Each structure stands twice: as structure tokens, then as C-alpha cells.
Amino acid sequence: MLSHPSDHSVGDTLLKAASDAVAAAVSTKFPLDELLGAELSRLISTSSSVVKRHGILLEKACVEALQASGRFEVLHNPCIPITAAADGLVASNSAASLARIHLRYDQPAVRSVNQDIVVIDVAAGWAGAYSVKRGGGSMGAGLRKPLERDVAAVRLLLRSYLRDQGFATIDVVTSACIDWCGAAGLPPHLTVQGPEVDAHFGVPVIETVERMTRHLRDELHRAIPELLGPLIQRFESLPPSRAMQIQDAAEAASEPQDTAMVKRLVQAIFPIGPNAIRMPTRTRNTR
């Protein structure tokens, strides 16, 4: 049976992981984007890296909160074989039909799913397999469809898999994607939204995740001044925009009237045809 760490050790471990995530992102050398420049590239890349690491930390926070409740056994990243029969049924049946089916998993596997977490309530005879996603934006069909297939196939095989792992009392199983921010775009019957997580499991999870997220955000914000310093220096080295505007106005005043007219036409909001530009030249030539 898995051990259940104290609340204090859970918090310490999780917050240290968040601090380490920011430190790793800050120390990483990212590719230079020539358009953004070195300073802005580093700021954007570091921030994006911390956002991605937040997704990994969400999974870790869920695991530690569920373990700390003392109610569940939690398997982290178990590899579950997927049979050809499971894949075939998922492709050819509705969600309502699949809900009544359980398969043996010990047939030849065509692939396997590295499941984020499997949560087991031995006393209730229940287990659930979950993929934990940050869900900050739509995954797109290329990522979403394979995930839907995995979640549905694992549900068909989960009871058999767990019984072979020694959990002989498990009768009720489920599977879902935990969509923390709510924008992953998975169908409702395969999704547990972030605000629903506590009610779904019946134990507090959200508080642990939010504590980790606040600490991660604070650590990132502490690192921002170091990232902003070179960027601000770069901005300060640029020619003042007001001086450039004054220079442009002076040059326009010294130009011939028809040249200034052409310049105004070029800067016009609405579409301009070629005759509007050619007319000043023709008028000058006929004088």
C-alpha cells in the first residue's frame, strides 16, 4: 500500500518543485527569435516555459493532494496496455454503449497509455484513470482526438488491469481528462473541469493546486526584474519616437507641394488608385 505523507511535507515538496521549475526555466538557453531580439526572446520564452511546467506541477499537486487525503491509493504514471479490441470498440461505438463494456487487458497489446494518475478507493470498490491537462487553450484536433481515444480505451480495460494489480474489489471504474483551466475542448463525458475536482473526488484538491500556483507565480514574478533589465536598456537605446515625428514633419514642409500630396495619399486610410498619384506629376509637366 502506498504511504500518505503529512500535509506539511506535501506543501514543502510541492512548493520546492515550483521554485525549481522557475529556476530551471530562467537558466535555460532558448533559441533567439531575430524579430523579437535577444532580450524580448528570453522574457517570452522563459515565461512560456514556466506556463508549460505549470501543467506538470498540476499533475503533481493532484497526486499529492489525493494521497494526503488518506482515502485513496494513487498510481502515478502507470503504463496500461491497450488491446486491438479496445481500440476497435472505441472507434465503432457510442459513449453510452461503451459505458456497459469491460474488457480483459491481457490480450496482445497494440499500444500502451502512460496514464497520468489512477485513483483507487478500495473501500468503495471504485477507481478512476485521469489525464491531467492545464487546458489554457484548445488542444486542436490533432492532439485532442488521440487523447479522447486513449481516455475511452483505458476505461474499457481499467477494471481488469487493476484486478491483476491486486485490487480485486474494484467493480466501478471511470476515466476522464482533468481540464484545469477549462479550454482543452474535450467532450463533457470525458472531462472533469477544474472547479469540479473537489466535488468529483470528495476530498480537497483545489486548495493544494492553488497554493502551488500562487507560489509558482510569485517565483516567476521575482525573476522578472532580471529579465526586464536588459530589455528596458534595449528600449532606452532606441531613438525617441517624438524626435522622428518632428524630423518627418520638417522634411515634409520642405518638399514640393505635389510630393507632399503623394505622401499624404500613401498614408491614407482608404484605398488609393494610381491616378491619384499620377495626377500631380502630369499637372506639373503641363505648366
C-alpha positions in Angstrom: 0.0 0.0 0.0 1.2 3.5 -0.7 2.2 5.8 2.1 0.4 9.0 2.8 2.7 12.0 3.6 1.8 14.6 6.1 0.2 17.9 4.9 3.4 19.7 5.9 5.7 17.5 3.8 3.3 17.7 0.8 3.4 21.5 0.9 7.2 21.6 1.2 7.8 19.2 -1.6 5.3 20.8 -3.9 6.5 24.4 -3.3 10.1 23.4 -3.8 9.2 21.8 -7.1 7.5 25.0 -8.2 10.6 27.0 -7.2 12.9 24.6 -9.1 10.6 24.9 -12.2 11.1 28.7 -12.4 14.9 28.4 -11.7 15.2 25.8 -14.5 13.3 28.0 -16.9 15.4 31.1 -16.1 18.6 29.2 -16.6 17.6 27.6 -19.9 19.2 29.0 -23.1 16.3 29.3 -25.6 16.7 29.9 -29.3 16.9 33.5 -30.4 14.0 35.0 -32.4 15.5 37.5 -34.8 12.4 39.6 -34.9 11.9 39.8 -31.1 15.6 40.3 -30.4 17.6 38.6 -27.6 16.1 40.4 -24.6 12.4 40.0 -25.6 13.0 36.5 -26.8 14.4 35.5 -23.4 11.5 37.1 -21.5 8.8 35.5 -23.6 10.5 32.1 -23.8 11.1 31.9 -20.1 7.5 32.8 -19.3 6.2 30.3 -21.8 8.4 27.6 -20.3 7.0 28.3 -16.8 3.5 28.0 -18.2 4.3 24.6 -19.6 5.9 23.5 -16.4 2.8 24.6 -14.6 1.0 21.7 -16.4 3.4 19.2 -15.0 3.1 20.7 -11.5 -0.7 20.4 -11.7 -0.4 16.7 -12.1 2.0 16.5 -9.1 -0.3 18.7 -7.0 -3.3 16.4 -7.7 -1.3 13.3 -6.8 -0.1 14.7 -3.5 -3.5 16.1 -2.5 -5.2 12.8 -3.2 -2.5 10.8 -1.4 -2.6 13.2 1.6 -6.4 12.7 2.0 -5.7 9.2 3.4 -8.7 7.9 1.4 -7.1 6.8 -1.9 -4.3 4.7 -3.3 -2.8 6.7 -6.2 -0.8 5.1 -9.0 1.4 7.7 -10.8 2.1 7.2 -14.5 1.2 3.5 -14.7 1.7 2.0 -18.2 -1.7 0.5 -19.3 -1.6 -1.8 -22.4 -4.3 -1.1 -24.9 -5.7 -4.1 -26.9 -6.9 -4.1 -30.5 -10.4 -5.0 -29.2 -10.5 -1.8 -27.1 -9.4 0.4 -29.9 -11.9 -1.2 -32.2 -14.8 -0.8 -29.8 -13.9 2.9 -29.2 -13.9 3.6 -32.9 -17.3 1.9 -33.6 -19.5 2.5 -30.5 -21.2 5.4 -28.8 -20.2 6.6 -25.4 -23.4 5.1 -23.9 -22.6 1.7 -25.4 -19.0 1.8 -24.2 -20.2 2.5 -20.6 -21.6 -1.0 -20.4 -18.4 -2.8 -21.6 -15.4 -4.1 -19.7 -12.6 -6.0 -21.4 -9.7 -8.2 -20.5 -6.4 -6.3 -21.0 -4.2 -9.4 -21.2 -4.8 -9.9 -24.9 -2.0 -8.8 -27.2 -1.5 -5.1 -26.9 -1.3 -2.9 -30.0 0.0 0.1 -27.9 0.1 1.4 -24.3 -1.0 4.5 -22.5 1.2 6.1 -19.9 -1.7 7.3 -17.7 -1.1 10.4 -15.5 -2.8 9.1 -12.4 -5.0 6.2 -11.4 -7.0 6.9 -8.2 -8.3 3.9 -6.3 -10.9 3.9 -3.4 -10.6 0.3 -2.1 -13.4 0.7 0.4 -15.8 2.0 -2.2 -14.7 -0.5 -4.9 -14.1 2.4 -7.3 -11.2 3.6 -9.4 -10.6 6.3 -12.0 -7.9 6.9 -14.5 -7.1 10.6 -15.3 -5.1 12.6 -17.7 -4.3 16.0 -16.1 -4.2 18.9 -18.6 -3.7 22.6 -17.9 -6.3 23.4 -20.5 -5.2 27.0 -21.1 -6.3 26.8 -24.7 -7.8 24.5 -27.2 -5.6 21.4 -27.9 -6.6 21.2 -31.6 -8.0 18.1 -33.2 -4.5 16.6 -33.8 -3.9 16.3 -30.1 -7.5 16.1 -28.8 -8.7 13.1 -30.9 -5.9 10.7 -29.8 -6.4 11.8 -26.2 -10.1 11.1 -26.4 -9.4 7.6 -27.8 -6.9 6.9 -25.0 -9.3 8.0 -22.3 -12.1 5.9 -23.7 -10.0 2.8 -24.3 -8.4 2.9 -20.8 -11.9 2.9 -19.3 -12.7 -0.3 -21.0 -9.6 -2.1 -19.6 -9.1 -0.4 -16.2 -11.1 -2.9 -14.0 -9.3 -5.9 -15.5 -5.9 -4.1 -15.2 -6.4 -3.2 -11.6 -7.6 -6.6 -10.6 -4.4 -8.1 -12.0 -2.5 -5.5 -9.9 -4.1 -6.9 -6.7 -7.2 -4.6 -6.4 -9.7 -7.5 -6.6 -12.6 -5.5 -5.1 -12.8 -2.8 -7.8 -16.1 -3.0 -9.7 -16.8 0.6 -10.7 -14.3 2.4 -12.9 -14.2 5.6 -14.8 -11.8 7.7 -16.8 -11.5 11.4 -17.7 -9.3 14.3 -18.5 -9.0 16.8 -15.7 -9.2 20.1 -17.6 -7.9 22.6 -15.1 -8.4 25.9 -16.9 -11.4 24.5 -18.9 -10.3 25.3 -22.5 -8.9 21.9 -23.7 -12.1 21.2 -25.7 -12.7 17.6 -24.8 -16.3 16.3 -24.7 -18.2 16.6 -21.4 -18.5 12.9 -20.8 -14.7 12.6 -20.8 -13.9 15.7 -18.8 -13.8 16.9 -15.2 -13.4 20.7 -15.1 -11.0 22.3 -12.6 -13.7 23.8 -10.3 -15.4 20.4 -10.1 -12.4 18.4 -8.9 -13.2 18.6 -5.2 -16.8 17.5 -5.7 -15.7 14.7 -8.0 -13.2 13.1 -5.6 -15.0 14.1 -2.4 -11.7 15.5 -0.9 -10.0 18.9 -1.1 -7.6 19.1 -4.1 -8.2 22.6 -5.4 -6.6 24.3 -2.3 -3.3 22.4 -2.9 -3.3 23.2 -6.6 -4.0 26.9 -5.9 -1.3 27.1 -3.3 1.2 25.7 -5.7 0.1 28.1 -8.5 0.4 31.1 -6.3 3.9 30.1 -5.3 4.9 29.4 -8.9 3.5 32.8 -10.0 5.4 34.6 -7.2 8.6 32.9 -8.1 8.2 33.9 -11.7 7.4 37.5 -10.8 10.6 37.6 -8.6 12.6 36.5 -11.7 11.0 39.1 -14.0 13.2 42.1 -12.9 16.3 40.3 -14.0 14.7 39.5 -17.4 13.3 43.0 -17.8 16.6 44.8 -17.1 18.3 44.1 -20.4 15.0 44.7 -22.2 14.5 48.1 -20.7 18.1 49.1 -21.6 17.4 48.0 -25.2 14.2 50.1 -25.3 16.1 53.1 -23.9 18.7 52.8 -26.6 16.1 53.3 -29.4 15.7 56.8 -31.0 12.9 58.8 -29.4 9.7 58.4 -31.5 8.8 62.1 -31.0 12.1 63.3 -32.5 11.5 61.1 -35.5 8.0 62.6 -36.0 9.4 66.2 -35.8 12.0 65.3 -38.4 9.4 63.8 -40.7 7.3 67.0 -40.4 10.3 69.2 -41.2 11.1 67.2 -44.3 7.5 67.3 -45.5 7.4 71.1 -45.2 10.5 71.5 -47.5 9.1 69.1 -50.2 7.3 70.4 -53.3 3.6 70.6 -52.8 2.8 67.7 -55.2 5.3 65.4 -53.4 3.7 66.2 -50.1 0.4 65.4 -51.6 1.6 62.0 -52.8 3.0 61.3 -49.3 -0.4 62.1 -47.8 -2.1 59.7 -50.3 0.3 56.9 -49.4 -0.7 57.3 -45.7 -4.4 57.5 -46.4 -6.7 55.0 -44.7 -8.9 54.2 -47.7 -7.7 52.5 -50.9 -6.0 54.9 -53.4 -5.8 54.2 -57.1 -2.8 55.0 -59.3 -4.4 58.1 -61.0 -4.4 59.9 -57.7 -0.6 59.6 -57.6 0.0 60.3 -61.3 -2.1 63.5 -61.5 0.2 65.8 -59.5 3.1 64.8 -61.9 1.0 65.4 -65.0 -0.1 68.8 -63.7 3.5 69.8 -63.0 4.5 68.8 -66.5 1.8 70.8 -68.3 2.8 74.1 -66.6 
